[in-house]
Amino acid sequence: MWLKGLHPQLPGFSCPLRALTGIPCPTCFLTRAISAALTGDLHDAVHWHLFGPVMAAVLVGWSVVSIRQRRLMPRGVFRGAAARPTIALGTSSLLAYWLLRLSLNAWPSLA
């Protein structure tokens, strides 16, 4: 993602929901936001998606823990009942942000 942030012309996947319906999904523009955050451009990151800097921090933290543990899925991540409230809060926050953007028609232009 850091490389994609430096070179936006690199190919990537487009959103299937947006391609089929014209309605952006909850994670539309999140890849661009994470790429911008990883390259240090927080203004653009927030412009693309509010969760971009947060997810960039999560990915960096995940990477550090994975490298230290030498495991792709670090021990203690998403384990047991303690992870459920965190996942539920993250999902509900993402959906609330998506509904807000839908209601305000607040999508960044691709130009």
Chimera marker file (.cmm) of the C-alpha trace (Angstrom):
<marker_set name="trace">
<marker id="1" x="0.000" y="0.000" z="0.000" r="1" g="1" b="0" radius="0.5"/>
<marker id="2" x="2.894" y="2.320" z="0.674" r="1" g="1" b="0" radius="0.5"/>
<marker id="3" x="4.171" y="1.652" z="-2.867" r="1" g="1" b="0" radius="0.5"/>
<marker id="4" x="0.672" y="2.218" z="-4.294" r="1" g="1" b="0" radius="0.5"/>
<marker id="5" x="0.576" y="5.537" z="-2.449" r="1" g="1" b="0" radius="0.5"/>
<marker id="6" x="3.818" y="6.601" z="-4.085" r="1" g="1" b="0" radius="0.5"/>
<marker id="7" x="2.749" y="5.335" z="-7.524" r="1" g="1" b="0" radius="0.5"/>
<marker id="8" x="-1.051" y="5.652" z="-7.899" r="1" g="1" b="0" radius="0.5"/>
<marker id="9" x="-0.878" y="4.506" z="-11.527" r="1" g="1" b="0" radius="0.5"/>
<marker id="10" x="-0.171" y="0.940" z="-10.361" r="1" g="1" b="0" radius="0.5"/>
<marker id="11" x="-3.110" y="-1.370" z="-11.090" r="1" g="1" b="0" radius="0.5"/>
<marker id="12" x="-5.515" y="-2.338" z="-8.353" r="1" g="1" b="0" radius="0.5"/>
<marker id="13" x="-8.966" y="-3.785" z="-7.768" r="1" g="1" b="0" radius="0.5"/>
<marker id="14" x="-12.067" y="-1.696" z="-8.235" r="1" g="1" b="0" radius="0.5"/>
<marker id="15" x="-15.117" y="-1.929" z="-5.997" r="1" g="1" b="0" radius="0.5"/>
<marker id="16" x="-17.582" y="-4.538" z="-7.313" r="1" g="1" b="0" radius="0.5"/>
<marker id="17" x="-20.569" y="-2.923" z="-5.529" r="1" g="1" b="0" radius="0.5"/>
<marker id="18" x="-19.790" y="0.451" z="-7.045" r="1" g="1" b="0" radius="0.5"/>
<marker id="19" x="-19.255" y="-1.104" z="-10.490" r="1" g="1" b="0" radius="0.5"/>
<marker id="20" x="-22.608" y="-2.916" z="-10.335" r="1" g="1" b="0" radius="0.5"/>
<marker id="21" x="-24.802" y="-0.348" z="-8.589" r="1" g="1" b="0" radius="0.5"/>
<marker id="22" x="-22.977" y="2.970" z="-8.708" r="1" g="1" b="0" radius="0.5"/>
<marker id="23" x="-23.169" y="3.133" z="-4.901" r="1" g="1" b="0" radius="0.5"/>
<marker id="24" x="-19.798" y="3.171" z="-3.137" r="1" g="1" b="0" radius="0.5"/>
<marker id="25" x="-19.343" y="0.495" z="-0.475" r="1" g="1" b="0" radius="0.5"/>
<marker id="26" x="-18.338" y="1.290" z="3.131" r="1" g="1" b="0" radius="0.5"/>
<marker id="27" x="-14.673" y="0.755" z="2.287" r="1" g="1" b="0" radius="0.5"/>
<marker id="28" x="-14.564" y="2.653" z="-1.018" r="1" g="1" b="0" radius="0.5"/>
<marker id="29" x="-11.519" y="4.944" z="-1.136" r="1" g="1" b="0" radius="0.5"/>
<marker id="30" x="-10.036" y="3.244" z="1.937" r="1" g="1" b="0" radius="0.5"/>
<marker id="31" x="-7.069" y="1.862" z="-0.024" r="1" g="1" b="0" radius="0.5"/>
<marker id="32" x="-6.242" y="5.351" z="-1.293" r="1" g="1" b="0" radius="0.5"/>
<marker id="33" x="-6.634" y="6.743" z="2.230" r="1" g="1" b="0" radius="0.5"/>
<marker id="34" x="-4.329" y="4.119" z="3.740" r="1" g="1" b="0" radius="0.5"/>
<marker id="35" x="-1.774" y="4.687" z="0.972" r="1" g="1" b="0" radius="0.5"/>
<marker id="36" x="-1.838" y="8.431" z="1.617" r="1" g="1" b="0" radius="0.5"/>
<marker id="37" x="-1.489" y="7.910" z="5.364" r="1" g="1" b="0" radius="0.5"/>
<marker id="38" x="1.450" y="5.534" z="4.916" r="1" g="1" b="0" radius="0.5"/>
<marker id="39" x="3.245" y="8.122" z="2.793" r="1" g="1" b="0" radius="0.5"/>
<marker id="40" x="2.638" y="10.795" z="5.434" r="1" g="1" b="0" radius="0.5"/>
<marker id="41" x="-0.083" y="12.771" z="3.648" r="1" g="1" b="0" radius="0.5"/>
<marker id="42" x="-2.718" y="12.850" z="6.390" r="1" g="1" b="0" radius="0.5"/>
<marker id="43" x="-4.738" y="15.620" z="4.728" r="1" g="1" b="0" radius="0.5"/>
<marker id="44" x="-5.326" y="13.491" z="1.622" r="1" g="1" b="0" radius="0.5"/>
<marker id="45" x="-5.835" y="10.397" z="3.757" r="1" g="1" b="0" radius="0.5"/>
<marker id="46" x="-8.726" y="11.996" z="5.627" r="1" g="1" b="0" radius="0.5"/>
<marker id="47" x="-10.036" y="13.456" z="2.359" r="1" g="1" b="0" radius="0.5"/>
<marker id="48" x="-10.342" y="9.963" z="0.855" r="1" g="1" b="0" radius="0.5"/>
<marker id="49" x="-11.690" y="8.152" z="3.926" r="1" g="1" b="0" radius="0.5"/>
<marker id="50" x="-11.804" y="9.063" z="7.607" r="1" g="1" b="0" radius="0.5"/>
<marker id="51" x="-10.682" y="5.574" z="8.634" r="1" g="1" b="0" radius="0.5"/>
<marker id="52" x="-7.529" y="5.691" z="6.455" r="1" g="1" b="0" radius="0.5"/>
<marker id="53" x="-5.059" y="6.904" z="9.102" r="1" g="1" b="0" radius="0.5"/>
<marker id="54" x="-6.576" y="4.576" z="11.707" r="1" g="1" b="0" radius="0.5"/>
<marker id="55" x="-6.300" y="1.544" z="9.432" r="1" g="1" b="0" radius="0.5"/>
<marker id="56" x="-2.758" y="2.535" z="8.433" r="1" g="1" b="0" radius="0.5"/>
<marker id="57" x="-1.780" y="2.549" z="12.121" r="1" g="1" b="0" radius="0.5"/>
<marker id="58" x="-3.487" y="-0.822" z="12.618" r="1" g="1" b="0" radius="0.5"/>
<marker id="59" x="-1.626" y="-2.295" z="9.634" r="1" g="1" b="0" radius="0.5"/>
<marker id="60" x="1.730" y="-0.979" z="10.844" r="1" g="1" b="0" radius="0.5"/>
<marker id="61" x="1.062" y="-2.357" z="14.335" r="1" g="1" b="0" radius="0.5"/>
<marker id="62" x="-0.046" y="-5.699" z="12.892" r="1" g="1" b="0" radius="0.5"/>
<marker id="63" x="3.120" y="-5.836" z="10.786" r="1" g="1" b="0" radius="0.5"/>
<marker id="64" x="5.395" y="-5.139" z="13.755" r="1" g="1" b="0" radius="0.5"/>
<marker id="65" x="3.706" y="-7.801" z="15.897" r="1" g="1" b="0" radius="0.5"/>
<marker id="66" x="3.738" y="-10.306" z="13.014" r="1" g="1" b="0" radius="0.5"/>
<marker id="67" x="7.437" y="-9.774" z="12.397" r="1" g="1" b="0" radius="0.5"/>
<marker id="68" x="8.278" y="-10.085" z="16.089" r="1" g="1" b="0" radius="0.5"/>
<marker id="69" x="6.223" y="-13.276" z="16.472" r="1" g="1" b="0" radius="0.5"/>
<marker id="70" x="7.227" y="-14.576" z="13.026" r="1" g="1" b="0" radius="0.5"/>
<marker id="71" x="3.585" y="-15.365" z="12.299" r="1" g="1" b="0" radius="0.5"/>
<marker id="72" x="1.234" y="-13.955" z="9.679" r="1" g="1" b="0" radius="0.5"/>
<marker id="73" x="-1.650" y="-14.105" z="12.171" r="1" g="1" b="0" radius="0.5"/>
<marker id="74" x="-0.150" y="-12.932" z="15.470" r="1" g="1" b="0" radius="0.5"/>
<marker id="75" x="-1.125" y="-14.687" z="18.659" r="1" g="1" b="0" radius="0.5"/>
<marker id="76" x="-3.776" y="-12.898" z="20.661" r="1" g="1" b="0" radius="0.5"/>
<marker id="77" x="-5.379" y="-11.064" z="17.720" r="1" g="1" b="0" radius="0.5"/>
<marker id="78" x="-9.138" y="-11.553" z="17.380" r="1" g="1" b="0" radius="0.5"/>
<marker id="79" x="-9.205" y="-14.237" z="20.051" r="1" g="1" b="0" radius="0.5"/>
<marker id="80" x="-12.133" y="-14.993" z="22.290" r="1" g="1" b="0" radius="0.5"/>
<marker id="81" x="-14.955" y="-12.884" z="23.605" r="1" g="1" b="0" radius="0.5"/>
<marker id="82" x="-12.687" y="-9.902" z="24.322" r="1" g="1" b="0" radius="0.5"/>
<marker id="83" x="-12.307" y="-9.171" z="20.585" r="1" g="1" b="0" radius="0.5"/>
<marker id="84" x="-16.048" y="-9.180" z="19.841" r="1" g="1" b="0" radius="0.5"/>
<marker id="85" x="-16.820" y="-5.697" z="21.242" r="1" g="1" b="0" radius="0.5"/>
<marker id="86" x="-13.861" y="-4.232" z="19.334" r="1" g="1" b="0" radius="0.5"/>
<marker id="87" x="-14.965" y="-5.814" z="16.071" r="1" g="1" b="0" radius="0.5"/>
<marker id="88" x="-18.585" y="-4.751" z="16.657" r="1" g="1" b="0" radius="0.5"/>
<marker id="89" x="-17.552" y="-1.173" z="17.449" r="1" g="1" b="0" radius="0.5"/>
<marker id="90" x="-15.321" y="-0.971" z="14.382" r="1" g="1" b="0" radius="0.5"/>
<marker id="91" x="-17.982" y="-2.402" z="12.092" r="1" g="1" b="0" radius="0.5"/>
<marker id="92" x="-20.743" y="-0.179" z="13.430" r="1" g="1" b="0" radius="0.5"/>
<marker id="93" x="-18.506" y="2.912" z="13.192" r="1" g="1" b="0" radius="0.5"/>
<marker id="94" x="-17.623" y="2.086" z="9.592" r="1" g="1" b="0" radius="0.5"/>
<marker id="95" x="-21.284" y="1.562" z="8.678" r="1" g="1" b="0" radius="0.5"/>
<marker id="96" x="-22.330" y="4.793" z="10.433" r="1" g="1" b="0" radius="0.5"/>
<marker id="97" x="-19.646" y="6.728" z="8.550" r="1" g="1" b="0" radius="0.5"/>
<marker id="98" x="-20.778" y="5.105" z="5.280" r="1" g="1" b="0" radius="0.5"/>
<marker id="99" x="-24.425" y="6.045" z="5.904" r="1" g="1" b="0" radius="0.5"/>
<marker id="100" x="-23.390" y="9.609" z="6.728" r="1" g="1" b="0" radius="0.5"/>
<marker id="101" x="-21.425" y="9.876" z="3.489" r="1" g="1" b="0" radius="0.5"/>
<marker id="102" x="-24.327" y="8.386" z="1.546" r="1" g="1" b="0" radius="0.5"/>
<marker id="103" x="-26.815" y="10.821" z="3.069" r="1" g="1" b="0" radius="0.5"/>
<marker id="104" x="-24.562" y="13.827" z="2.400" r="1" g="1" b="0" radius="0.5"/>
<marker id="105" x="-23.375" y="12.512" z="-0.981" r="1" g="1" b="0" radius="0.5"/>
<marker id="106" x="-19.878" y="13.309" z="0.295" r="1" g="1" b="0" radius="0.5"/>
<marker id="107" x="-17.663" y="11.242" z="-1.999" r="1" g="1" b="0" radius="0.5"/>
<marker id="108" x="-14.322" y="12.511" z="-3.237" r="1" g="1" b="0" radius="0.5"/>
<marker id="109" x="-13.950" y="12.999" z="-6.972" r="1" g="1" b="0" radius="0.5"/>
<marker id="110" x="-11.534" y="10.728" z="-8.782" r="1" g="1" b="0" radius="0.5"/>
<marker id="111" x="-10.179" y="13.569" z="-10.893" r="1" g="1" b="0" radius="0.5"/>
<link id1="1" id2="2" r="1" g="1" b="0" radius="0.2"/>
<link id1="2" id2="3" r="1" g="1" b="0" radius="0.2"/>
<link id1="3" id2="4" r="1" g="1" b="0" radius="0.2"/>
<link id1="4" id2="5" r="1" g="1" b="0" radius="0.2"/>
<link id1="5" id2="6" r="1" g="1" b="0" radius="0.2"/>
<link id1="6" id2="7" r="1" g="1" b="0" radius="0.2"/>
<link id1="7" id2="8" r="1" g="1" b="0" radius="0.2"/>
<link id1="8" id2="9" r="1" g="1" b="0" radius="0.2"/>
<link id1="9" id2="10" r="1" g="1" b="0" radius="0.2"/>
<link id1="10" id2="11" r="1" g="1" b="0" radius="0.2"/>
<link id1="11" id2="12" r="1" g="1" b="0" radius="0.2"/>
<link id1="12" id2="13" r="1" g="1" b="0" radius="0.2"/>
<link id1="13" id2="14" r="1" g="1" b="0" radius="0.2"/>
<link id1="14" id2="15" r="1" g="1" b="0" radius="0.2"/>
<link id1="15" id2="16" r="1" g="1" b="0" radius="0.2"/>
<link id1="16" id2="17" r="1" g="1" b="0" radius="0.2"/>
<link id1="17" id2="18" r="1" g="1" b="0" radius="0.2"/>
<link id1="18" id2="19" r="1" g="1" b="0" radius="0.2"/>
<link id1="19" id2="20" r="1" g="1" b="0" radius="0.2"/>
<link id1="20" id2="21" r="1" g="1" b="0" radius="0.2"/>
<link id1="21" id2="22" r="1" g="1" b="0" radius="0.2"/>
<link id1="22" id2="23" r="1" g="1" b="0" radius="0.2"/>
<link id1="23" id2="24" r="1" g="1" b="0" radius="0.2"/>
<link id1="24" id2="25" r="1" g="1" b="0" radius="0.2"/>
<link id1="25" id2="26" r="1" g="1" b="0" radius="0.2"/>
<link id1="26" id2="27" r="1" g="1" b="0" radius="0.2"/>
<link id1="27" id2="28" r="1" g="1" b="0" radius="0.2"/>
<link id1="28" id2="29" r="1" g="1" b="0" radius="0.2"/>
<link id1="29" id2="30" r="1" g="1" b="0" radius="0.2"/>
<link id1="30" id2="31" r="1" g="1" b="0" radius="0.2"/>
<link id1="31" id2="32" r="1" g="1" b="0" radius="0.2"/>
<link id1="32" id2="33" r="1" g="1" b="0" radius="0.2"/>
<link id1="33" id2="34" r="1" g="1" b="0" radius="0.2"/>
<link id1="34" id2="35" r="1" g="1" b="0" radius="0.2"/>
<link id1="35" id2="36" r="1" g="1" b="0" radius="0.2"/>
<link id1="36" id2="37" r="1" g="1" b="0" radius="0.2"/>
<link id1="37" id2="38" r="1" g="1" b="0" radius="0.2"/>
<link id1="38" id2="39" r="1" g="1" b="0" radius="0.2"/>
<link id1="39" id2="40" r="1" g="1" b="0" radius="0.2"/>
<link id1="40" id2="41" r="1" g="1" b="0" radius="0.2"/>
<link id1="41" id2="42" r="1" g="1" b="0" radius="0.2"/>
<link id1="42" id2="43" r="1" g="1" b="0" radius="0.2"/>
<link id1="43" id2="44" r="1" g="1" b="0" radius="0.2"/>
<link id1="44" id2="45" r="1" g="1" b="0" radius="0.2"/>
<link id1="45" id2="46" r="1" g="1" b="0" radius="0.2"/>
<link id1="46" id2="47" r="1" g="1" b="0" radius="0.2"/>
<link id1="47" id2="48" r="1" g="1" b="0" radius="0.2"/>
<link id1="48" id2="49" r="1" g="1" b="0" radius="0.2"/>
<link id1="49" id2="50" r="1" g="1" b="0" radius="0.2"/>
<link id1="50" id2="51" r="1" g="1" b="0" radius="0.2"/>
<link id1="51" id2="52" r="1" g="1" b="0" radius="0.2"/>
<link id1="52" id2="53" r="1" g="1" b="0" radius="0.2"/>
<link id1="53" id2="54" r="1" g="1" b="0" radius="0.2"/>
<link id1="54" id2="55" r="1" g="1" b="0" radius="0.2"/>
<link id1="55" id2="56" r="1" g="1" b="0" radius="0.2"/>
<link id1="56" id2="57" r="1" g="1" b="0" radius="0.2"/>
<link id1="57" id2="58" r="1" g="1" b="0" radius="0.2"/>
<link id1="58" id2="59" r="1" g="1" b="0" radius="0.2"/>
<link id1="59" id2="60" r="1" g="1" b="0" radius="0.2"/>
<link id1="60" id2="61" r="1" g="1" b="0" radius="0.2"/>
<link id1="61" id2="62" r="1" g="1" b="0" radius="0.2"/>
<link id1="62" id2="63" r="1" g="1" b="0" radius="0.2"/>
<link id1="63" id2="64" r="1" g="1" b="0" radius="0.2"/>
<link id1="64" id2="65" r="1" g="1" b="0" radius="0.2"/>
<link id1="65" id2="66" r="1" g="1" b="0" radius="0.2"/>
<link id1="66" id2="67" r="1" g="1" b="0" radius="0.2"/>
<link id1="67" id2="68" r="1" g="1" b="0" radius="0.2"/>
<link id1="68" id2="69" r="1" g="1" b="0" radius="0.2"/>
<link id1="69" id2="70" r="1" g="1" b="0" radius="0.2"/>
<link id1="70" id2="71" r="1" g="1" b="0" radius="0.2"/>
<link id1="71" id2="72" r="1" g="1" b="0" radius="0.2"/>
<link id1="72" id2="73" r="1" g="1" b="0" radius="0.2"/>
<link id1="73" id2="74" r="1" g="1" b="0" radius="0.2"/>
<link id1="74" id2="75" r="1" g="1" b="0" radius="0.2"/>
<link id1="75" id2="76" r="1" g="1" b="0" radius="0.2"/>
<link id1="76" id2="77" r="1" g="1" b="0" radius="0.2"/>
<link id1="77" id2="78" r="1" g="1" b="0" radius="0.2"/>
<link id1="78" id2="79" r="1" g="1" b="0" radius="0.2"/>
<link id1="79" id2="80" r="1" g="1" b="0" radius="0.2"/>
<link id1="80" id2="81" r="1" g="1" b="0" radius="0.2"/>
<link id1="81" id2="82" r="1" g="1" b="0" radius="0.2"/>
<link id1="82" id2="83" r="1" g="1" b="0" radius="0.2"/>
<link id1="83" id2="84" r="1" g="1" b="0" radius="0.2"/>
<link id1="84" id2="85" r="1" g="1" b="0" radius="0.2"/>
<link id1="85" id2="86" r="1" g="1" b="0" radius="0.2"/>
<link id1="86" id2="87" r="1" g="1" b="0" radius="0.2"/>
<link id1="87" id2="88" r="1" g="1" b="0" radius="0.2"/>
<link id1="88" id2="89" r="1" g="1" b="0" radius="0.2"/>
<link id1="89" id2="90" r="1" g="1" b="0" radius="0.2"/>
<link id1="90" id2="91" r="1" g="1" b="0" radius="0.2"/>
<link id1="91" id2="92" r="1" g="1" b="0" radius="0.2"/>
<link id1="92" id2="93" r="1" g="1" b="0" radius="0.2"/>
<link id1="93" id2="94" r="1" g="1" b="0" radius="0.2"/>
<link id1="94" id2="95" r="1" g="1" b="0" radius="0.2"/>
<link id1="95" id2="96" r="1" g="1" b="0" radius="0.2"/>
<link id1="96" id2="97" r="1" g="1" b="0" radius="0.2"/>
<link id1="97" id2="98" r="1" g="1" b="0" radius="0.2"/>
<link id1="98" id2="99" r="1" g="1" b="0" radius="0.2"/>
<link id1="99" id2="100" r="1" g="1" b="0" radius="0.2"/>
<link id1="100" id2="101" r="1" g="1" b="0" radius="0.2"/>
<link id1="101" id2="102" r="1" g="1" b="0" radius="0.2"/>
<link id1="102" id2="103" r="1" g="1" b="0" radius="0.2"/>
<link id1="103" id2="104" r="1" g="1" b="0" radius="0.2"/>
<link id1="104" id2="105" r="1" g="1" b="0" radius="0.2"/>
<link id1="105" id2="106" r="1" g="1" b="0" radius="0.2"/>
<link id1="106" id2="107" r="1" g="1" b="0" radius="0.2"/>
<link id1="107" id2="108" r="1" g="1" b="0" radius="0.2"/>
<link id1="108" id2="109" r="1" g="1" b="0" radius="0.2"/>
<link id1="109" id2="110" r="1" g="1" b="0" radius="0.2"/>
<link id1="110" id2="111" r="1" g="1" b="0" radius="0.2"/>
</marker_set>
